[in-house]
Amino acid sequence: MAVTDVADPFDMSLAAISKHLMILTRAGLISQEKRGRVKWCKLEPDALRAASVWMQGFGQFEPVNLDAFERFLATELPQRE
């Protein structure tokens, strides 16, 4: 996909999207190629497969309920003025 197409659904600047895509590129999860004035992004399936396996290792933990955690902190921490 073109970077502009990747950015389209998000409420972020194109510069912010580009920074995020650069991080994914450095991680090897995507590759980028400039053709003319358009920068194209391509998923790297082997790297994504390895990342997916790594993330599945965290599936053994229960997801954190942030609302319950906030209530817990409110009862346990002293109130500050």
PyMOL Python script that loads the backbone (N, CA, C, O; Angstrom):
from pymol import cmd

cmd.read_pdbstr("""\
ATOM      1  N   MET A   1       0.839  -1.179   0.000  1.00  0.00           N
ATOM      2  CA  MET A   1       0.000   0.000   0.000  1.00  0.00           C
ATOM      3  C   MET A   1       0.882   1.240   0.000  1.00  0.00           C
ATOM      4  O   MET A   1       2.008   1.232   0.498  1.00  0.00           O
ATOM      5  N   ALA A   2       0.351   2.268  -0.556  1.00  0.00           N
ATOM      6  CA  ALA A   2       1.037   3.561  -0.482  1.00  0.00           C
ATOM      7  C   ALA A   2       0.913   4.090   0.941  1.00  0.00           C
ATOM      8  O   ALA A   2      -0.088   3.840   1.613  1.00  0.00           O
ATOM      9  N   VAL A   3       1.907   4.808   1.395  1.00  0.00           N
ATOM     10  CA  VAL A   3       1.885   5.367   2.750  1.00  0.00           C
ATOM     11  C   VAL A   3       0.622   6.191   2.977  1.00  0.00           C
ATOM     12  O   VAL A   3       0.034   6.136   4.057  1.00  0.00           O
ATOM     13  N   THR A   4       0.208   6.942   1.987  1.00  0.00           N
ATOM     14  CA  THR A   4      -1.009   7.760   2.149  1.00  0.00           C
ATOM     15  C   THR A   4      -2.239   6.877   2.356  1.00  0.00           C
ATOM     16  O   THR A   4      -3.145   7.252   3.101  1.00  0.00           O
ATOM     17  N   ASP A   5      -2.286   5.709   1.710  1.00  0.00           N
ATOM     18  CA  ASP A   5      -3.399   4.780   1.913  1.00  0.00           C
ATOM     19  C   ASP A   5      -3.358   4.149   3.302  1.00  0.00           C
ATOM     20  O   ASP A   5      -4.398   3.926   3.923  1.00  0.00           O
ATOM     21  N   VAL A   6      -2.149   3.863   3.783  1.00  0.00           N
ATOM     22  CA  VAL A   6      -2.006   3.323   5.136  1.00  0.00           C
ATOM     23  C   VAL A   6      -2.490   4.357   6.148  1.00  0.00           C
ATOM     24  O   VAL A   6      -3.152   4.006   7.125  1.00  0.00           O
ATOM     25  N   ALA A   7      -2.168   5.613   5.922  1.00  0.00           N
ATOM     26  CA  ALA A   7      -2.486   6.688   6.864  1.00  0.00           C
ATOM     27  C   ALA A   7      -3.959   7.079   6.848  1.00  0.00           C
ATOM     28  O   ALA A   7      -4.477   7.596   7.838  1.00  0.00           O
ATOM     29  N   ASP A   8      -4.629   6.836   5.735  1.00  0.00           N
ATOM     30  CA  ASP A   8      -5.991   7.336   5.544  1.00  0.00           C
ATOM     31  C   ASP A   8      -6.963   7.048   6.695  1.00  0.00           C
ATOM     32  O   ASP A   8      -7.665   7.970   7.110  1.00  0.00           O
ATOM     33  N   PRO A   9      -7.045   5.825   7.233  1.00  0.00           N
ATOM     34  CA  PRO A   9      -8.055   5.568   8.276  1.00  0.00           C
ATOM     35  C   PRO A   9      -7.713   6.158   9.649  1.00  0.00           C
ATOM     36  O   PRO A   9      -8.556   6.142  10.546  1.00  0.00           O
ATOM     37  N   PHE A  10      -6.521   6.666   9.825  1.00  0.00           N
ATOM     38  CA  PHE A  10      -6.080   7.130  11.144  1.00  0.00           C
ATOM     39  C   PHE A  10      -6.176   8.641  11.272  1.00  0.00           C
ATOM     40  O   PHE A  10      -5.977   9.376  10.304  1.00  0.00           O
ATOM     41  N   ASP A  11      -6.482   9.089  12.471  1.00  0.00           N
ATOM     42  CA  ASP A  11      -6.569  10.516  12.762  1.00  0.00           C
ATOM     43  C   ASP A  11      -5.207  10.988  13.273  1.00  0.00           C
ATOM     44  O   ASP A  11      -5.069  11.433  14.412  1.00  0.00           O
ATOM     45  N   MET A  12      -4.216  10.880  12.406  1.00  0.00           N
ATOM     46  CA  MET A  12      -2.848  11.274  12.725  1.00  0.00           C
ATOM     47  C   MET A  12      -2.268  11.981  11.506  1.00  0.00           C
ATOM     48  O   MET A  12      -2.746  11.807  10.385  1.00  0.00           O
ATOM     49  N   SER A  13      -1.240  12.775  11.742  1.00  0.00           N
ATOM     50  CA  SER A  13      -0.582  13.442  10.614  1.00  0.00           C
ATOM     51  C   SER A  13       0.194  12.416   9.797  1.00  0.00           C
ATOM     52  O   SER A  13       0.559  11.352  10.298  1.00  0.00           O
ATOM     53  N   LEU A  14       0.435  12.743   8.556  1.00  0.00           N
ATOM     54  CA  LEU A  14       1.216  11.872   7.686  1.00  0.00           C
ATOM     55  C   LEU A  14       2.634  11.708   8.232  1.00  0.00           C
ATOM     56  O   LEU A  14       3.236  10.642   8.105  1.00  0.00           O
ATOM     57  N   ALA A  15       3.157  12.761   8.835  1.00  0.00           N
ATOM     58  CA  ALA A  15       4.501  12.685   9.430  1.00  0.00           C
ATOM     59  C   ALA A  15       4.531  11.677  10.580  1.00  0.00           C
ATOM     60  O   ALA A  15       5.491  10.918  10.710  1.00  0.00           O
ATOM     61  N   ALA A  16       3.490  11.663  11.413  1.00  0.00           N
ATOM     62  CA  ALA A  16       3.416  10.712  12.530  1.00  0.00           C
ATOM     63  C   ALA A  16       3.303   9.285  12.007  1.00  0.00           C
ATOM     64  O   ALA A  16       3.956   8.378  12.522  1.00  0.00           O
ATOM     65  N   ILE A  17       2.484   9.090  10.995  1.00  0.00           N
ATOM     66  CA  ILE A  17       2.348   7.757  10.389  1.00  0.00           C
ATOM     67  C   ILE A  17       3.691   7.310   9.827  1.00  0.00           C
ATOM     68  O   ILE A  17       4.088   6.159  10.007  1.00  0.00           O
ATOM     69  N   SER A  18       4.382   8.201   9.158  1.00  0.00           N
ATOM     70  CA  SER A  18       5.688   7.873   8.578  1.00  0.00           C
ATOM     71  C   SER A  18       6.681   7.443   9.646  1.00  0.00           C
ATOM     72  O   SER A  18       7.468   6.521   9.429  1.00  0.00           O
ATOM     73  N   LYS A  19       6.649   8.101  10.794  1.00  0.00           N
ATOM     74  CA  LYS A  19       7.543   7.717  11.895  1.00  0.00           C
ATOM     75  C   LYS A  19       7.221   6.311  12.382  1.00  0.00           C
ATOM     76  O   LYS A  19       8.125   5.511  12.622  1.00  0.00           O
ATOM     77  N   HIS A  20       5.931   6.008  12.530  1.00  0.00           N
ATOM     78  CA  HIS A  20       5.531   4.663  12.957  1.00  0.00           C
ATOM     79  C   HIS A  20       5.958   3.614  11.923  1.00  0.00           C
ATOM     80  O   HIS A  20       6.439   2.539  12.282  1.00  0.00           O
ATOM     81  N   LEU A  21       5.779   3.934  10.654  1.00  0.00           N
ATOM     82  CA  LEU A  21       6.164   2.998   9.607  1.00  0.00           C
ATOM     83  C   LEU A  21       7.677   2.789   9.572  1.00  0.00           C
ATOM     84  O   LEU A  21       8.147   1.694   9.264  1.00  0.00           O
ATOM     85  N   MET A  22       8.431   3.824   9.884  1.00  0.00           N
ATOM     86  CA  MET A  22       9.891   3.684   9.925  1.00  0.00           C
ATOM     87  C   MET A  22      10.305   2.710  11.040  1.00  0.00           C
ATOM     88  O   MET A  22      11.236   1.925  10.865  1.00  0.00           O
ATOM     89  N   ILE A  23       9.631   2.763  12.153  1.00  0.00           N
ATOM     90  CA  ILE A  23       9.921   1.839  13.256  1.00  0.00           C
ATOM     91  C   ILE A  23       9.621   0.404  12.823  1.00  0.00           C
ATOM     92  O   ILE A  23      10.406  -0.505  13.092  1.00  0.00           O
ATOM     93  N   LEU A  24       8.483   0.203  12.151  1.00  0.00           N
ATOM     94  CA  LEU A  24       8.144  -1.128  11.653  1.00  0.00           C
ATOM     95  C   LEU A  24       9.158  -1.605  10.614  1.00  0.00           C
ATOM     96  O   LEU A  24       9.476  -2.792  10.543  1.00  0.00           O
ATOM     97  N   THR A  25       9.662  -0.665   9.810  1.00  0.00           N
ATOM     98  CA  THR A  25      10.675  -1.007   8.813  1.00  0.00           C
ATOM     99  C   THR A  25      11.971  -1.424   9.501  1.00  0.00           C
ATOM    100  O   THR A  25      12.578  -2.430   9.133  1.00  0.00           O
ATOM    101  N   ARG A  26      12.389  -0.658  10.487  1.00  0.00           N
ATOM    102  CA  ARG A  26      13.627  -0.992  11.212  1.00  0.00           C
ATOM    103  C   ARG A  26      13.511  -2.336  11.915  1.00  0.00           C
ATOM    104  O   ARG A  26      14.501  -3.054  12.061  1.00  0.00           O
ATOM    105  N   ALA A  27      12.296  -2.679  12.353  1.00  0.00           N
ATOM    106  CA  ALA A  27      12.062  -3.965  13.012  1.00  0.00           C
ATOM    107  C   ALA A  27      11.977  -5.107  12.005  1.00  0.00           C
ATOM    108  O   ALA A  27      11.960  -6.276  12.391  1.00  0.00           O
ATOM    109  N   GLY A  28      11.925  -4.774  10.719  1.00  0.00           N
ATOM    110  CA  GLY A  28      11.853  -5.795   9.690  1.00  0.00           C
ATOM    111  C   GLY A  28      10.452  -6.337   9.443  1.00  0.00           C
ATOM    112  O   GLY A  28      10.288  -7.314   8.712  1.00  0.00           O
ATOM    113  N   LEU A  29       9.440  -5.714  10.044  1.00  0.00           N
ATOM    114  CA  LEU A  29       8.066  -6.189   9.882  1.00  0.00           C
ATOM    115  C   LEU A  29       7.440  -5.743   8.567  1.00  0.00           C
ATOM    116  O   LEU A  29       6.535  -6.395   8.046  1.00  0.00           O
ATOM    117  N   ILE A  30       7.931  -4.625   8.037  1.00  0.00           N
ATOM    118  CA  ILE A  30       7.508  -4.169   6.713  1.00  0.00           C
ATOM    119  C   ILE A  30       8.746  -3.713   5.952  1.00  0.00           C
ATOM    120  O   ILE A  30       9.805  -3.496   6.540  1.00  0.00           O
ATOM    121  N   SER A  31       8.602  -3.572   4.647  1.00  0.00           N
ATOM    122  CA  SER A  31       9.651  -2.937   3.847  1.00  0.00           C
ATOM    123  C   SER A  31       9.008  -1.767   3.125  1.00  0.00           C
ATOM    124  O   SER A  31       7.799  -1.748   2.891  1.00  0.00           O
ATOM    125  N   GLN A  32       9.827  -0.801   2.779  1.00  0.00           N
ATOM    126  CA  GLN A  32       9.335   0.383   2.075  1.00  0.00           C
ATOM    127  C   GLN A  32      10.171   0.587   0.818  1.00  0.00           C
ATOM    128  O   GLN A  32      11.379   0.353   0.801  1.00  0.00           O
ATOM    129  N   GLU A  33       9.493   1.028  -0.224  1.00  0.00           N
ATOM    130  CA  GLU A  33      10.164   1.300  -1.492  1.00  0.00           C
ATOM    131  C   GLU A  33       9.571   2.569  -2.081  1.00  0.00           C
ATOM    132  O   GLU A  33       8.353   2.743  -2.127  1.00  0.00           O
ATOM    133  N   LYS A  34      10.449   3.446  -2.528  1.00  0.00           N
ATOM    134  CA  LYS A  34       9.978   4.689  -3.141  1.00  0.00           C
ATOM    135  C   LYS A  34       9.990   4.523  -4.657  1.00  0.00           C
ATOM    136  O   LYS A  34      11.010   4.194  -5.263  1.00  0.00           O
ATOM    137  N   ARG A  35       8.821   4.763  -5.246  1.00  0.00           N
ATOM    138  CA  ARG A  35       8.681   4.731  -6.703  1.00  0.00           C
ATOM    139  C   ARG A  35       8.130   6.082  -7.128  1.00  0.00           C
ATOM    140  O   ARG A  35       6.968   6.403  -6.881  1.00  0.00           O
ATOM    141  N   GLY A  36       8.978   6.857  -7.766  1.00  0.00           N
ATOM    142  CA  GLY A  36       8.584   8.220  -8.117  1.00  0.00           C
ATOM    143  C   GLY A  36       8.426   9.033  -6.848  1.00  0.00           C
ATOM    144  O   GLY A  36       9.342   9.107  -6.029  1.00  0.00           O
ATOM    145  N   ARG A  37       7.264   9.642  -6.689  1.00  0.00           N
ATOM    146  CA  ARG A  37       7.018  10.442  -5.481  1.00  0.00           C
ATOM    147  C   ARG A  37       6.217   9.667  -4.445  1.00  0.00           C
ATOM    148  O   ARG A  37       5.863  10.215  -3.401  1.00  0.00           O
ATOM    149  N   VAL A  38       5.927   8.402  -4.721  1.00  0.00           N
ATOM    150  CA  VAL A  38       5.090   7.600  -3.821  1.00  0.00           C
ATOM    151  C   VAL A  38       5.943   6.569  -3.093  1.00  0.00           C
ATOM    152  O   VAL A  38       6.751   5.868  -3.702  1.00  0.00           O
ATOM    153  N   LYS A  39       5.750   6.489  -1.782  1.00  0.00           N
ATOM    154  CA  LYS A  39       6.433   5.490  -0.978  1.00  0.00           C
ATOM    155  C   LYS A  39       5.459   4.348  -0.717  1.00  0.00           C
ATOM    156  O   LYS A  39       4.348   4.567  -0.233  1.00  0.00           O
ATOM    157  N   TRP A  40       5.880   3.128  -1.041  1.00  0.00           N
ATOM    158  CA  TRP A  40       5.043   1.949  -0.913  1.00  0.00           C
ATOM    159  C   TRP A  40       5.514   1.100   0.257  1.00  0.00           C
ATOM    160  O   TRP A  40       6.712   0.995   0.518  1.00  0.00           O
ATOM    161  N   CYS A  41       4.565   0.498   0.954  1.00  0.00           N
ATOM    162  CA  CYS A  41       4.857  -0.378   2.093  1.00  0.00           C
ATOM    163  C   CYS A  41       4.427  -1.799   1.752  1.00  0.00           C
ATOM    164  O   CYS A  41       3.409  -2.014   1.094  1.00  0.00           O
ATOM    165  N   LYS A  42       5.205  -2.748   2.202  1.00  0.00           N
ATOM    166  CA  LYS A  42       4.904  -4.163   1.972  1.00  0.00           C
ATOM    167  C   LYS A  42       5.125  -4.923   3.272  1.00  0.00           C
ATOM    168  O   LYS A  42       6.162  -4.771   3.917  1.00  0.00           O
ATOM    169  N   LEU A  43       4.148  -5.742   3.654  1.00  0.00           N
ATOM    170  CA  LEU A  43       4.309  -6.583   4.835  1.00  0.00           C
ATOM    171  C   LEU A  43       5.374  -7.636   4.562  1.00  0.00           C
ATOM    172  O   LEU A  43       5.509  -8.122   3.438  1.00  0.00           O
ATOM    173  N   GLU A  44       6.123  -7.982   5.591  1.00  0.00           N
ATOM    174  CA  GLU A  44       7.134  -9.038   5.492  1.00  0.00           C
ATOM    175  C   GLU A  44       6.613 -10.246   6.265  1.00  0.00           C
ATOM    176  O   GLU A  44       6.750 -10.304   7.487  1.00  0.00           O
ATOM    177  N   PRO A  45       6.008 -11.225   5.555  1.00  0.00           N
ATOM    178  CA  PRO A  45       5.306 -12.324   6.224  1.00  0.00           C
ATOM    179  C   PRO A  45       6.152 -13.143   7.189  1.00  0.00           C
ATOM    180  O   PRO A  45       5.666 -13.520   8.255  1.00  0.00           O
ATOM    181  N   ASP A  46       7.400 -13.426   6.844  1.00  0.00           N
ATOM    182  CA  ASP A  46       8.225 -14.241   7.738  1.00  0.00           C
ATOM    183  C   ASP A  46       8.477 -13.526   9.061  1.00  0.00           C
ATOM    184  O   ASP A  46       8.416 -14.142  10.125  1.00  0.00           O
ATOM    185  N   ALA A  47       8.756 -12.240   8.993  1.00  0.00           N
ATOM    186  CA  ALA A  47       8.982 -11.466  10.217  1.00  0.00           C
ATOM    187  C   ALA A  47       7.698 -11.355  11.023  1.00  0.00           C
ATOM    188  O   ALA A  47       7.729 -11.439  12.251  1.00  0.00           O
ATOM    189  N   LEU A  48       6.569 -11.167  10.346  1.00  0.00           N
ATOM    190  CA  LEU A  48       5.288 -11.076  11.046  1.00  0.00           C
ATOM    191  C   LEU A  48       4.939 -12.398  11.705  1.00  0.00           C
ATOM    192  O   LEU A  48       4.373 -12.412  12.798  1.00  0.00           O
ATOM    193  N   ARG A  49       5.269 -13.512  11.057  1.00  0.00           N
ATOM    194  CA  ARG A  49       5.020 -14.831  11.636  1.00  0.00           C
ATOM    195  C   ARG A  49       5.815 -14.989  12.937  1.00  0.00           C
ATOM    196  O   ARG A  49       5.285 -15.461  13.943  1.00  0.00           O
ATOM    197  N   ALA A  50       7.073 -14.597  12.906  1.00  0.00           N
ATOM    198  CA  ALA A  50       7.910 -14.691  14.110  1.00  0.00           C
ATOM    199  C   ALA A  50       7.371 -13.787  15.213  1.00  0.00           C
ATOM    200  O   ALA A  50       7.364 -14.174  16.382  1.00  0.00           O
ATOM    201  N   ALA A  51       6.920 -12.588  14.855  1.00  0.00           N
ATOM    202  CA  ALA A  51       6.351 -11.671  15.848  1.00  0.00           C
ATOM    203  C   ALA A  51       5.069 -12.248  16.424  1.00  0.00           C
ATOM    204  O   ALA A  51       4.810 -12.110  17.620  1.00  0.00           O
ATOM    205  N   SER A  52       4.265 -12.893  15.588  1.00  0.00           N
ATOM    206  CA  SER A  52       3.013 -13.490  16.051  1.00  0.00           C
ATOM    207  C   SER A  52       3.284 -14.610  17.046  1.00  0.00           C
ATOM    208  O   SER A  52       2.608 -14.707  18.070  1.00  0.00           O
ATOM    209  N   VAL A  53       4.261 -15.447  16.756  1.00  0.00           N
ATOM    210  CA  VAL A  53       4.624 -16.528  17.676  1.00  0.00           C
ATOM    211  C   VAL A  53       5.082 -15.938  19.003  1.00  0.00           C
ATOM    212  O   VAL A  53       4.712 -16.440  20.064  1.00  0.00           O
ATOM    213  N   TRP A  54       5.881 -14.880  18.954  1.00  0.00           N
ATOM    214  CA  TRP A  54       6.377 -14.235  20.165  1.00  0.00           C
ATOM    215  C   TRP A  54       5.214 -13.682  20.989  1.00  0.00           C
ATOM    216  O   TRP A  54       5.175 -13.852  22.208  1.00  0.00           O
ATOM    217  N   MET A  55       4.256 -13.013  20.310  1.00  0.00           N
ATOM    218  CA  MET A  55       3.116 -12.415  21.022  1.00  0.00           C
ATOM    219  C   MET A  55       2.195 -13.475  21.606  1.00  0.00           C
ATOM    220  O   MET A  55       1.590 -13.249  22.654  1.00  0.00           O
ATOM    221  N   GLN A  56       2.074 -14.624  20.954  1.00  0.00           N
ATOM    222  CA  GLN A  56       1.215 -15.682  21.472  1.00  0.00           C
ATOM    223  C   GLN A  56       1.713 -16.194  22.818  1.00  0.00           C
ATOM    224  O   GLN A  56       0.937 -16.721  23.615  1.00  0.00           O
ATOM    225  N   GLY A  57       3.000 -16.039  23.063  1.00  0.00           N
ATOM    226  CA  GLY A  57       3.558 -16.436  24.357  1.00  0.00           C
ATOM    227  C   GLY A  57       2.975 -15.638  25.506  1.00  0.00           C
ATOM    228  O   GLY A  57       3.009 -16.086  26.652  1.00  0.00           O
ATOM    229  N   PHE A  58       2.445 -14.473  25.219  1.00  0.00           N
ATOM    230  CA  PHE A  58       1.842 -13.645  26.253  1.00  0.00           C
ATOM    231  C   PHE A  58       0.369 -13.955  26.438  1.00  0.00           C
ATOM    232  O   PHE A  58      -0.265 -13.409  27.342  1.00  0.00           O
ATOM    233  N   GLY A  59      -0.190 -14.818  25.603  1.00  0.00           N
ATOM    234  CA  GLY A  59      -1.598 -15.158  25.676  1.00  0.00           C
ATOM    235  C   GLY A  59      -1.966 -15.936  26.920  1.00  0.00           C
ATOM    236  O   GLY A  59      -3.148 -16.075  27.237  1.00  0.00           O
ATOM    237  N   GLN A  60      -0.977 -16.443  27.626  1.00  0.00           N
ATOM    238  CA  GLN A  60      -1.259 -17.213  28.826  1.00  0.00           C
ATOM    239  C   GLN A  60      -1.681 -16.332  30.001  1.00  0.00           C
ATOM    240  O   GLN A  60      -2.186 -16.832  31.006  1.00  0.00           O
ATOM    241  N   PHE A  61      -1.478 -15.045  29.876  1.00  0.00           N
ATOM    242  CA  PHE A  61      -1.830 -14.120  30.946  1.00  0.00           C
ATOM    243  C   PHE A  61      -3.206 -13.533  30.698  1.00  0.00           C
ATOM    244  O   PHE A  61      -3.612 -13.335  29.553  1.00  0.00           O
ATOM    245  N   GLU A  62      -3.911 -13.258  31.768  1.00  0.00           N
ATOM    246  CA  GLU A  62      -5.214 -12.614  31.658  1.00  0.00           C
ATOM    247  C   GLU A  62      -5.023 -11.166  31.230  1.00  0.00           C
ATOM    248  O   GLU A  62      -4.078 -10.514  31.674  1.00  0.00           O
ATOM    249  N   PRO A  63      -5.901 -10.653  30.380  1.00  0.00           N
ATOM    250  CA  PRO A  63      -5.797  -9.233  30.036  1.00  0.00           C
ATOM    251  C   PRO A  63      -6.064  -8.362  31.262  1.00  0.00           C
ATOM    252  O   PRO A  63      -6.841  -8.723  32.146  1.00  0.00           O
ATOM    253  N   VAL A  64      -5.414  -7.230  31.292  1.00  0.00           N
ATOM    254  CA  VAL A  64      -5.564  -6.328  32.431  1.00  0.00           C
ATOM    255  C   VAL A  64      -6.852  -5.526  32.272  1.00  0.00           C
ATOM    256  O   VAL A  64      -7.088  -4.914  31.231  1.00  0.00           O
ATOM    257  N   ASN A  65      -7.675  -5.535  33.304  1.00  0.00           N
ATOM    258  CA  ASN A  65      -8.886  -4.723  33.325  1.00  0.00           C
ATOM    259  C   ASN A  65      -8.492  -3.385  33.933  1.00  0.00           C
ATOM    260  O   ASN A  65      -8.353  -3.275  35.151  1.00  0.00           O
ATOM    261  N   LEU A  66      -8.313  -2.377  33.104  1.00  0.00           N
ATOM    262  CA  LEU A  66      -7.807  -1.090  33.579  1.00  0.00           C
ATOM    263  C   LEU A  66      -8.791  -0.383  34.511  1.00  0.00           C
ATOM    264  O   LEU A  66      -8.366   0.324  35.424  1.00  0.00           O
ATOM    265  N   ASP A  67     -10.089  -0.560  34.300  1.00  0.00           N
ATOM    266  CA  ASP A  67     -11.068   0.058  35.200  1.00  0.00           C
ATOM    267  C   ASP A  67     -10.956  -0.535  36.602  1.00  0.00           C
ATOM    268  O   ASP A  67     -10.980   0.194  37.594  1.00  0.00           O
ATOM    269  N   ALA A  68     -10.833  -1.853  36.680  1.00  0.00           N
ATOM    270  CA  ALA A  68     -10.693  -2.508  37.986  1.00  0.00           C
ATOM    271  C   ALA A  68      -9.373  -2.102  38.639  1.00  0.00           C
ATOM    272  O   ALA A  68      -9.317  -1.904  39.853  1.00  0.00           O
ATOM    273  N   PHE A  69      -8.321  -1.977  37.847  1.00  0.00           N
ATOM    274  CA  PHE A  69      -7.027  -1.562  38.382  1.00  0.00           C
ATOM    275  C   PHE A  69      -7.103  -0.144  38.939  1.00  0.00           C
ATOM    276  O   PHE A  69      -6.539   0.145  39.994  1.00  0.00           O
ATOM    277  N   GLU A  70      -7.799   0.736  38.228  1.00  0.00           N
ATOM    278  CA  GLU A  70      -7.963   2.115  38.695  1.00  0.00           C
ATOM    279  C   GLU A  70      -8.740   2.149  40.020  1.00  0.00           C
ATOM    280  O   GLU A  70      -8.385   2.905  40.925  1.00  0.00           O
ATOM    281  N   ARG A  71      -9.802   1.331  40.135  1.00  0.00           N
ATOM    282  CA  ARG A  71     -10.565   1.274  41.393  1.00  0.00           C
ATOM    283  C   ARG A  71      -9.692   0.758  42.528  1.00  0.00           C
ATOM    284  O   ARG A  71      -9.760   1.258  43.650  1.00  0.00           O
ATOM    285  N   PHE A  72      -8.868  -0.250  42.229  1.00  0.00           N
ATOM    286  CA  PHE A  72      -7.959  -0.791  43.233  1.00  0.00           C
ATOM    287  C   PHE A  72      -6.991   0.285  43.716  1.00  0.00           C
ATOM    288  O   PHE A  72      -6.787   0.445  44.920  1.00  0.00           O
ATOM    289  N   LEU A  73      -6.401   1.014  42.793  1.00  0.00           N
ATOM    290  CA  LEU A  73      -5.461   2.071  43.169  1.00  0.00           C
ATOM    291  C   LEU A  73      -6.151   3.154  43.993  1.00  0.00           C
ATOM    292  O   LEU A  73      -5.563   3.684  44.936  1.00  0.00           O
ATOM    293  N   ALA A  74      -7.384   3.484  43.647  1.00  0.00           N
ATOM    294  CA  ALA A  74      -8.116   4.518  44.377  1.00  0.00           C
ATOM    295  C   ALA A  74      -8.358   4.110  45.835  1.00  0.00           C
ATOM    296  O   ALA A  74      -8.370   4.961  46.724  1.00  0.00           O
ATOM    297  N   THR A  75      -8.545   2.831  46.076  1.00  0.00           N
ATOM    298  CA  THR A  75      -8.789   2.385  47.450  1.00  0.00           C
ATOM    299  C   THR A  75      -7.489   2.176  48.215  1.00  0.00           C
ATOM    300  O   THR A  75      -7.468   2.310  49.438  1.00  0.00           O
ATOM    301  N   GLU A  76      -6.414   1.852  47.521  1.00  0.00           N
ATOM    302  CA  GLU A  76      -5.165   1.534  48.188  1.00  0.00           C
ATOM    303  C   GLU A  76      -4.240   2.719  48.394  1.00  0.00           C
ATOM    304  O   GLU A  76      -3.472   2.739  49.355  1.00  0.00           O
ATOM    305  N   LEU A  77      -4.296   3.697  47.518  1.00  0.00           N
ATOM    306  CA  LEU A  77      -3.395   4.842  47.625  1.00  0.00           C
ATOM    307  C   LEU A  77      -4.059   5.971  48.409  1.00  0.00           C
ATOM    308  O   LEU A  77      -5.260   6.203  48.268  1.00  0.00           O
ATOM    309  N   PRO A  78      -3.282   6.674  49.232  1.00  0.00           N
ATOM    310  CA  PRO A  78      -3.867   7.798  49.954  1.00  0.00           C
ATOM    311  C   PRO A  78      -4.286   8.894  48.995  1.00  0.00           C
ATOM    312  O   PRO A  78      -3.633   9.139  47.981  1.00  0.00           O
ATOM    313  N   GLN A  79      -5.366   9.538  49.326  1.00  0.00           N
ATOM    314  CA  GLN A  79      -5.872  10.630  48.479  1.00  0.00           C
ATOM    315  C   GLN A  79      -4.982  11.851  48.654  1.00  0.00           C
ATOM    316  O   GLN A  79      -4.597  12.188  49.774  1.00  0.00           O
ATOM    317  N   ARG A  80      -4.661  12.504  47.563  1.00  0.00           N
ATOM    318  CA  ARG A  80      -3.833  13.719  47.613  1.00  0.00           C
ATOM    319  C   ARG A  80      -4.728  14.918  47.360  1.00  0.00           C
ATOM    320  O   ARG A  80      -5.643  14.865  46.539  1.00  0.00           O
ATOM    321  N   GLU A  81      -4.457  15.984  48.065  1.00  0.00           N
ATOM    322  CA  GLU A  81      -5.219  17.221  47.904  1.00  0.00           C
ATOM    323  C   GLU A  81      -4.828  17.919  46.629  1.00  0.00           C
ATOM    324  O   GLU A  81      -5.364  18.983  46.318  1.00  0.00           O
TER     325      GLU A  81
END
""", "prot")
cmd.dss("prot")
cmd.show_as("cartoon", "prot")
cmd.util.cbc("prot")
cmd.orient("prot")
